[in-house]
Amino acid sequence: MEQITLLVPNRDKAHLLIELLHSLDFISDIEMVTRDTNGKVLEETTASDDFFALAGLWSERDISIESLRAKAWPGR
């Protein structure tokens, strides 16, 4: 297994690059580390932190706006 480290000075372009890498089937793991100018880690993001990785989490649950409102504001 090989590891490649890239330094991308622009956050938006780094996210664009990550999206591109996600589309490749031979990439097994993507990790993004945000550092300040002194090299101190500010934020670390892995593919498991991806919001869309949770898509379908509630697919087997029968949830409607009415049931959510009834639980949030009982007695209304």
Backbone torsions as a table, in degrees:
resi	resn	phi	psi	omega
1	MET	NA	139.9	-179.7
2	GLU	-114.1	150.6	177.8
3	GLN	-124.8	135.7	178.9
4	ILE	-122.1	132.7	177.2
5	THR	-113.8	128.3	179.2
6	LEU	-120.1	140.5	172.7
7	LEU	-107.0	118.7	-179.3
8	VAL	-118.8	117.0	-175.0
9	PRO	-73.1	-15.6	-176.7
10	ASN	-112.1	122.0	-177.6
11	ARG	-61.0	-41.5	-179.5
12	ASP	-63.8	-41.4	178.6
13	LYS	-69.0	-32.4	176.5
14	ALA	-64.5	-41.9	177.7
15	HIS	-66.0	-37.3	176.5
16	LEU	-62.6	-42.9	177.9
17	LEU	-63.8	-40.6	178.1
18	ILE	-63.0	-42.2	177.0
19	GLU	-60.3	-41.2	177.5
20	LEU	-63.3	-44.8	-179.5
21	LEU	-65.1	-34.9	176.7
22	HIS	-61.0	-29.1	-177.6
23	SER	-77.0	-12.3	179.7
24	LEU	-88.1	129.4	-174.6
25	ASP	-76.7	-12.3	-178.6
26	PHE	-97.2	3.9	176.0
27	ILE	-90.3	122.6	-175.3
28	SER	-94.4	-29.1	-176.8
29	ASP	-154.8	139.3	178.2
30	ILE	-127.3	130.8	179.2
31	GLU	-132.6	133.5	178.8
32	MET	-116.8	126.6	179.1
33	VAL	-117.8	124.3	177.9
34	THR	-100.0	125.2	-179.2
35	ARG	-120.6	152.5	173.3
36	ASP	-82.1	-178.1	-175.7
37	THR	-66.6	-18.5	177.8
38	ASN	-90.4	-1.9	179.5
39	GLY	91.8	2.6	179.2
40	LYS	-74.5	133.4	-179.2
41	VAL	-70.4	124.3	177.4
42	LEU	-98.9	-38.1	-175.6
43	GLU	-155.2	140.6	178.1
44	GLU	-128.3	125.0	-177.2
45	THR	-125.0	133.3	175.3
46	THR	-115.6	171.6	-179.7
47	ALA	-60.8	-28.8	179.8
48	SER	-70.2	-17.5	176.6
49	ASP	-80.7	-2.2	-177.0
50	ASP	-67.4	125.0	-179.8
51	PHE	-57.0	-42.2	-175.9
52	PHE	-74.4	-9.8	174.8
53	ALA	-66.4	-19.5	179.4
54	LEU	-91.7	5.8	-179.5
55	ALA	-57.6	133.0	178.9
56	GLY	87.6	1.8	-178.5
57	LEU	-57.3	-37.5	-177.2
58	TRP	-102.9	18.1	-174.4
59	SER	-64.0	-28.5	-178.9
60	GLU	-90.1	1.0	-178.2
61	ARG	-102.6	141.0	176.7
62	ASP	-93.8	93.2	-177.2
63	ILE	-120.3	129.1	177.2
64	SER	-126.3	165.9	178.6
65	ILE	-62.7	-34.0	179.7
66	GLU	-66.8	-42.7	-179.8
67	SER	-68.0	-36.4	177.1
68	LEU	-65.3	-42.2	179.5
69	ARG	-66.2	-39.5	179.6
70	ALA	-63.0	-38.1	178.7
71	LYS	-74.8	-33.9	-178.1
72	ALA	-75.1	-39.2	-177.9
73	TRP	-128.0	76.0	-179.5
74	PRO	-66.1	146.4	178.1
75	GLY	87.5	1.9	178.6
76	ARG	-96.0	NA	NA
